Amino acid sequence: KNEVEQSPQNLTAQEGEFITINCSYSVGISALHWLQQHPGGGIVSLFMLSSGKKKHGRLIATINIQEKHSSLHITASHPRDSAVYICAAPSNFGNEKLTFGTGTRLTIIP
Amino acid sequence: NAGVTQTPKFRILKIGQSMTLQCTQDMNHNYMYWYRQDPGMGLKLIYYSVGAGITDKGEVPNGYNVSRSTTEDFPLRLELAAPSQTSVYFCATQRPQGGRRETQYFGPGTRLLVL
């Protein structure tokens, strides 16, 4: 069993749809990271959260530490949201060593 | 403010050759990381450093070496390139905030092909 699992692996949706990507992890205790990898390969950190919910624009991330589960939501999806979304959990208390999921490839069709 | 820069962007190596992947940051972050990303796989930590003079192994350190003589630079050395080291390499930085860490900042990546 992978230590960080994401679902779905691939997701195609129409522009405007509400998107949910899930992440379950068996490692990590302090925080979870959500990253976005653009089609060109660049990686941007979206969120780091340890409890509750965080919102940035149309992106919302939630986490349930007890259940070791996090979700990333995108409201009013747009073609520019097309990317690979990656979650990562720290495998040590100091949060230096991250274990990454394999990513969810999101495609938004105009 | 350039953030995290990596050179080269792309390199082809022959088996057995050596090279150094450069990573430089201008954000004065103490923590720096090297990851590799293979197709269809998650990023894997190669080495990391929590400050100048301090480095530690990650999940997949074999075949690599690092050094951290300054806060700004964290080079990754491949001594004897092997086809299994064909990958995309990302450098990242992170700022410690008290007892916690903030988000990581990634460089643009170096694509390495070993033939």
Interface residues (C-beta under 8 A of the other chain):
Chain A: V4 S30 A31 H33 L35 G41 G42 I43 V44 S45 F47 M48 I86 A88 G94 N95 E96 K97 L98 T99 F100 G101 T102 G103
Chain B: Y31 Y33 G40 M41 G42 L43 K44 L45 Y48 V50 G58 E59 V88 F90 A92 Q94 R100 R101 E102 T103 Q104 Y105 F106 P108 G109
